[in-house]
Amino acid sequence: LGTGLAAGTIGGLLGLGGGIVLMPLLRFGFGLPPMYAAGTCIVAVFFTTLGGSYRHYRMGHVKFRPLLPVVAAGVASVVAASIIFPHLDVRDRWVDLGIGLVFALIALRMMIEGLLRTRVGQSASGGSGDIGGSLTAKTAIGAVAGALPGFLGIGTGGILVPAFTFLLKAPIRAAIGGSLFCFCLNSLISSGFKMAQGYVDFGLALPVSLGTLIGANIGAGLNGRFSSRVLKLLFGIVFVYVALKFILSFFGVRI
């Protein structure tokens, strides 16, 4: 429950879905095999995105119509990836490697944003839910982001938030709110597949999910009340270590 509460709060605050906190704890703290860690994580992350996206919607950071191409492409991608997922069971170390590489990119992004004096994408309309960009760009972003929950069981905040801010020039709060909303449906679909495929540890998933649901609302409420530059820099440094832990696990090395 405490793990879920912490993960949900961080996920709601930074728009990361909580999976970046949950996955290493499930994999190395609770000792779940890679496939079961991915399945259990995505169930809990769904509740993070559900609570966080609802809170951001109420604050006016989410508008549905501009996000429809991202959602549609993400749904198609997550369904395809979820169908392929069971075939990774005999090579589950590749799940560790994939998660490690994604975490490395997320850690790099967080450290860069933490070092910047201004938040990229911030504008006078920082509270707006408007996300512009072409249909092609939104479709491509949604398709890439949808593969992560399907294959790896982790959230897409590390992909969607920088894509919305850097590529689509969206205000940061709209990017965070839009990221949580788009991933909510993707994580629901991925969770359904992984429960049906038997890759969810319900003894862990239920209390963790309750914690993330509560924490996501707390994190979303804290968003915008203080600068998260230092927080992002610190978490970026920590997750460099986490990324190395996953990557080295692929090679059978423990740190």
Helices and strands as residue ranges (DSSP letters): H 2-14, H 19-24, I 25-29, H 34-58, H 64-84, G 85-91, H 93-115, H 135-151, H 157-162, I 163-167, H 172-196, H 202-222, H 229-250
